[in-house]
Amino acid sequence: MSGRVLKGYAAVLALAALLALALRLRGPGSAPPAEEPGASDATAGGTRGVAPEAASGPGSRRVSEVPVGPVSRAHGDGCGQVVEFAVPRALKALVRAQNPDGSWGDGAEAFEGRIHTPASATALAVLALLGAGYTHLSKDMAADGVTFGASMKQALKWLMACEPADAFESGIVALALSEYYGLTASALIRNPAEAGLHRLESWQAYEAAHGDRLGEAWTAMAATSARLSGLEFDPEATARAKERVSARLEGGPDPLAAASWLLLTNDRTHAGLPAVRDALAAALPEPASYSYADGYFATLALFQIDGPGRKEGKGEAWKAWEGAIREVLVGKQDRDGTWPGVSGRTGDALRNALATMTLEIYYRYASASGAR
C-alpha cells in the first residue's frame, strides 16, 4: 500500500473519530435538522449518508447510546473483509431490487415461519441502509444511475403511507421510522414516526399481541429507538415489555429476550444473561441451519454481553461466534451481493436485509458490556 493511500486512510479514521465525538457531545435528539425527503437534491447541504468505511452514524447512538466509528471498530475486530466488501455489495443489491414505488417485495409470503408483506420487507431494507448512514440526502451512487439518496427518498414516502398487517409488522415499521427520525431529525418524519409508535402501543396493550418472542424483540427495539430519538412512547408499554422479556430470560437461555432486555434496560446484571452467552457459544451458527432473524438477534445479544466493550477485551464466546457468523454470512453471499434462498421477492428482501443488518452490528452498535 502506498504512502499516499495510507495517509488517506488515516484521514478517514480521524474524521470518523471526530464525528463520533461530536455526536456524543450533542446528546440524543439534538442532531441538526435535515433536508426534507421531498426537497430537491440540489439544495442539500452535503451528503449525510456515506459508505460504511467512513460513517460514524448518529443512528448508532439511537440504540446503543455510544457512537462508534465503523472503521476503527470493524478493523479493530478483524472484520475488514465484512466491512469493505460484503456490506457495500449487499446495500447496492438492495437498491437494485427496490420496486419503482419505493417498496421491496411483491406480496404476502411465509419466511422463517412467519407471514411477511412488503411493509416489513421495506422497513428492514430501510434499516439496513440506515445502518450504513444512508438517508435521502446521500449522493453516493448505488446502481444504474440511482443514488442511495433517491432510493431512500422513495422508500421513506412508501413507508410513511403504508399500513402494517399486524402487530409484528407494526413493530418493524415503527422501528424503521423512529430510526430514520433519530438519524435525520427531519420534522417531516416526526409525526409519521410517532403515529407508527402509537399504533404499536395499541397492539402491545394486550398480553399476547405480538404472538411470540421475535415480535417482542422488534417491539423492544422500537421502544428503545423512540426513547433515544426523543419520540413519544407509552412508558407503561415499555414496562410491560421489560416484564415479559425478563420472565423469558428467567425461564432459560433466550437470545431474543437477552437482546430485548439489553436494549430496553442497558442492564448487564440480569442473572439469565450468562446462560445465553454459554448457550450461544455451544451452538455456533452453521450454514445449513442458519435462521436470518434469529441470527441477527443472537449476534446483537452476544455482542452486547461478551463483545469488545469489556474491560478485559472480547470474551471467548464472542470470539467464537464472531468467526462463525462471519464465515456463514460472507461465505453464503453471492458475488452480486445477495444471499440466495428459496423464496419470492419478499423473502429475498427480508433475507438480504437481515444478513446485512447482522454484518453491520460490528459498527452499528456499541458493545457496552463491562460498562457498569
Secondary structure, DSSP 8 states (H G I E B T S, - for coil): --HHHHHHHHHHHHHHHHHHHHHHHH-TT-------TTS-GGG--S-----TTT---HHHHHHHSS---HHHHHHHTT-HHIIIIIHHHHHHHHHHT--TTS---SS-EEETTEEE-HHHHHHHHHHHHHHTT--TT---EEETTEEHHHHHHHHHHHHHH---SSHHHHHHHHHHHHHHHHHH--HHHHHHHHHHHHHHHHHHTSTTTT-SHHHHHHHHHHHHHHHHHT----HHHHHHHHHHHHHHHHTS--HHHHHHHHHHH--TT-TTHHHHHHHHHHS---GGG--HHHHHHHHHHHHHHHSTTSTT-S-HHHHHHHHHHHHHHHHH--TTS----S--HHHHHHHHHHHHHHHHHHHHS---TT--
